[in-house]
Amino acid sequence: MVELDVDATISAERELFRNAPITEALLDIRAILPDHTGLDQLASFHDSIRDRYPNKRDRKIWTGSIHVRAEGPEIAGSSGGIDGFLFSSVDGKNLVQCRLDGFTFNRLKPYDKWETFREEAFKLWQSYVRIAAPKEITRVALRYINRIEIPLPITDFKDYVLTGPEIAPGLPQGLTGFFMQLTIPITDIPAQAIVTETIEPITETKRLPFILDIDVCRQVAFNVAEHDAWEVFEKLHDLKNHIFFKSITPKARELFR
């Protein structure tokens, strides 16, 4: 196992970009709810946020398995149902999930700054706690999806992003698609980072969208009444910044300024 050691007192590299590449930010809390907490109770969560999040949708979950056979794939043991609700703001940029297994706050582009995002998530989480009465937090996570539009022509991804695909010498060096995922244990926090990279089709303006998806999490029991989980979110945010800024080059930074 390859480990990345990050000092516990990470000094986050911070720069507020005029054209930040963040397309979506998510703050997720997994929790264990009392047996008596049901969907009707979760639906009442809307009462406390209706003025800011007027739109409501059921959140459905599907579980099952797919068996690949000679005659074609076969879906077996499928089941599903509603496990919570999704509420969104008028402009659709803020979304909150209220589920039987936890809570998620999503912010779509444009993203302002961490303090704004965190404070809104914390207020919504407090409403969730009052309604759902979670017994314990089991996992906290932050995920930031970045879309970096690289101008063409390009000879090497590493002109912009330092972690990327490499084709062996002697093979054709052209690339029309790839998907790469790295799971990195972080020993000092402790936490886990999942870094996913891929590319999207070339835009009409001759730019290649490079997706840099950073998901950082810690799986451990937290007391709901304490603020320990939110202190960990601060460390996870610093870690996310550390990974992002170590992954891009000065040339990439210029795209966001």
N, C-alpha and C positions, 0 to 999 in steps of 0.2 A: 504494500500500500504506500503510495506517495502522499506525503503530507505537506501542507503549506502552513508554516508557522507565522502567525500574525500577532504582533505585540498586543497585549490586553488593553493598552492605552493607545489605540490607533489614533494617530493624528490625521483626521480625514482631509483629503485633498478636496477642496471645495472651490468651484467656480460656477457662478450662475451665468448660463449661456443665454444669449438673446434668442437663438434658435435651438433650444434643447432638443435632443433626439428622442426623448422619452415619449412613447406613444401610449403607454399604459403603466400605471403603478398600482400594486395590490398590497394590502396589509391583511393578513389572514391569521385568525386565532381558532384553533381547534379546542373544543371543550366537551366535557361530560355533563349532560343535563340530568336533572332528577327524572325519575320514571314517570312522574305525573305531568311533566311538561309536554304538551302536545301541539299540533299544528294550529288549533284554535287560539291557543295562548300566544304562539309566535305571530299569528296574523294581527294581533292587537298591537304589535310593535309599530304598525303603521300609524296608529293614533298619535304617537308622540313626535312623528317626523313628517306628517302628511303635508304640512305647509312648504317644506323644502324638497320633499320626495313624493310628489303626488301620484306617480305611476307605480303600479303594482303588477307583478307577474308571479305565477307559480314557478317554483324551481323543481324540476323533475330529475330523478336519478335513474340510471339504467345499469343493471349488472347482468352479467352473463358470460358465456364462453363461446369461442368460435373454434370448431374442429375443421382442419383442412383435410379434405378427402379428394380422391382422384376425380370424382364426379363434381367436385366444387365444394366451397365452404358451407358448413352447416352450423347454424346458431343453436346452442343448447342451453337450457337452464336460464333463459332470460327472465328478468323480473324488473319492475320499476314502480315508480310512484312519486308522489310529492314529498320532498324532505325539507321544504322551507319556502321562502319567498324572496323575490328580488324587487327592490324598490329603486327608482331612478329619479333624478332631478328633471326639471322641465326641459333643460337643454340636453339631457342624456349623458352629460359628462361625468357626473358623480353617480355611483351605484353602490348599494349596500345589500349584502346577502345575509338573511336571518335564517339559520338552518338548525336542524335538530342536532347537528354535530359541531356547530360553531358559527363563526361570523367572518365576513369578508367585506372590506371596503375597497372599491376600485375608483381610480381617477383616470379618465381618458384625456388625451391631449386637448388643450394645452395644460401642462403641469406647471404649477407656480413654484413652490419650494417645499422642502421637507416639513418645516414648522406648520405651514397651512394644512398640508396633507395629514400630518400626525394629529393636530388638534381636532380636525373634523372627524377623523377615525375614532379618537378617544371619546368624543361626545356621543357618537353613535354607539360605541361599545358600552358606555354607561347606560344608555337606554335599553340595549340588549340585555344587560345584566339585570336590570329592574324587571324586565318581562320574563326572561327565560330562566333566571336564577341558576346559572351554571355552578356546579359543585367544584369543578377543577379545570384549569387550563392544562392541556397536554402538549401543545405545540404552538409556536409562533413563527411567522415567516413574512418576509418581504420579497416581492418580485417586481423587477423593473424591466420592461421590454423597450429596447432602444432600436430605432430604425435609422441607420446611418446611410444617407444617399451619397454614394461615391461617384464622382464624375468620371465618365469614360473618355478616352481609353485608359485602362489600368493594366499594368504589367505584373503587379504583386500586391495582394491584399495587405501585406505587412507595411506598405506605405501608409496605411491608415489604422489597421488593427493588428496587434502583435501576435495574437493567438488566432491561427487560421489553418486552412487545409494546405497540405503540401503534396505535390505530385512527384513521384520518384523521377530522378534525372533519366533521360532517355525515352520517357513517355511523352506523348503530346501534352502540352501545358495548358491547352484551352479547358475551360470549366464552365458548364452551363447550369450546374446545380450541385449542392452538397448539403449535408446535415451532420453536425458534429455536436456531441454533448460530453461535457467533463463534469465529474462529481469529485469535489475537492473537500477533504476533511480539514477543518480549521481547529487546531488543537487548543488555542489559547482562550477562545471565548467560552466554551467550545461551541462549534456550529458546523453546518455543512453548506457548501455552496454548489449549486448546479448551474453551470454556464452552458448555454445552448446557442449555437450559431447556425445560420442558414442564409440563403439569399433568395430574393424575390425577382420576378421578371423585370427587365429593364424598363424604365419609365419613358414616357414620350419625350422628356427633356434629356434623354440619354444619360441617365444616372442609374447606378446599380444599387438597389436597396440591400444593405447588409444588416441582418437582424442579430443584435447582441442582447440575449435574454439572460438576466442575472437573477437567480432565485436563491436567497439565503434563509436558512431556518435553524431553529433549535428545538429539539424534541425533549421536553422535560416537564415535570409537574410544577405548576405555579399555583399559589393561593390566589383566588379571584379577588379577595378583599385587599391584597397588597398590590403595590405598583411594580413588583419585581419584573413582570413580563414587559412592562413599558420601558424599564431600564435596559432590558435586553434588546428591545426594538432600536434603541439609540445605538447600541453596539452593532446590530445588524445593518443599520443604515450606514454607519461608518465603514463597515466591511464591504457593503455594496459599492460605496464610493471608491474604496481602495481597489477593488477588482476592476471597476470601470476605468479609472484613470491610469491604472497600470496596463490596461489592455489597449489603449488607444495611443496614437502618436500625436506630436504637435500639429502635423498636417491635418489630422482628423479634427482637432480642437478648432482649427480655423474655419471648418465647415459650420460650426455651431455659433460662432461669434457674430 
